[in-house]
Amino acid sequence: MDRTANAVWKGNLKEGNGTLDTQSGALKGTPYSFKMRFEDESGKSGTNPEELIAAAHAGCFAMQLSHVLAENGTPATELDAKAVVTLVPGTGITGSALTLVG
C-alpha cells in the first residue's frame, strides 16, 4: 500500500513558501513556510512538517493500541493520543513524546 503527498516550494528558504497536498485530499493547497516552521508557534498561519509528523505518530499509535486492546478483550471506548515533536533549529527533530488518555 502506498500513500502519497506532494510538497511544492517556491523561493528561497526564509522568504519562500510552499503548499502541501495529500492523496486523500485531507491537505489541499495547505500553506507552509519558514515562518510557520520556526517563528509562528500559534499554528494559525499554516502547518509545518513537524506538526504533520506529530499527527501521524499520534494517529498511528492510537489506532494500533485500539487494535491490541480489542484483541486482548478490553476494547477502548476512546483513546486520546497527543504527540509533541521537538525540533531544534540547526539539529533537526530530537524527539517525539506521546501522551495518552483513554
N, C-alpha and C positions, 0 to 999 in steps of 0.2 A: 504494500500500500504506500503510495506516495502522496504527499500533500505539498502544495506549492505556495510560495509567497513571492512577491516582486517588490523590489525597492528601486525607486528612481531618484537619483541625486543630481541636483543642478547647482553649479557654482563651487566656490572654494569651501573649505571646512567651516570657517567661522561665520561667513555671511550667506552661505548657500542654504538650500533647503531641499527637502525631498517629500515623496509620498510613498505610502505602503498600500499594497493590495494583497488580499489573500484569495485563494481558490474558492473558498466558501462564500466570499462576499462580506464576511464579518468586518474586514477592513477594506475600504474602498476609497482610494484617494486620501487616506489618512495622513495628515502632515506630520513631519518631524524635522528637527533642525538641531544645530549645536546648542542654541539657547535652550531648547526644550530638554536637551540631554544633560547639560551641565549647569545651567543658570536658573531655569524656572522650575522650582521644586513644587509648585502648586499643581502641576499636571493639567492645568486648564487650557494651555495653548496647543496641546497635541500629545503625542506619545513619544516613546524612545525605545531603543532595543532592549534595555534592561527591564523596563516595565513589561514588555511582551514576554521576556524570559521568565519573569516572576509569575505572570499569569499562567504560562504553560506549566511551570513547576507546581504551582498550587492546584491547578486543574487536574493534571496527571496524577498527583498524589491522592487527591480526594477520590477520583474515580477508582484507582487501584485499591485503596483502603476499603471503599464500599464493597468491592468485589470480595476481598479477603474476609471481611466481616460477615457477609452473606454466606460465603462458603463454609464458615465456621458456625452457622446457625444463629448468629447475632447481628442481623442486618441493621444498618444505621437508618434512622429516620432522616437525619440531615447532618452533613459534615460541612463545616465552615473552615476552609484552609486558607491561610494567608502566608504569602511568601514575601520576604524582604530581600531583594538583591542589592548587594553593596558594590558600588563602583568607585574605585579610587582612580582619579584622573592621573594619567601617565602610567598606570599599572594595569588597570582593567578590572574585571569582576573578581572580587576577592572572596565572595561568599554568597550563599543563599540560605536564609533561615526560614523554616516553616513553623507556623503556629496553628494548632488545630483545636476547634471547639466542636463537640458533637458527640 
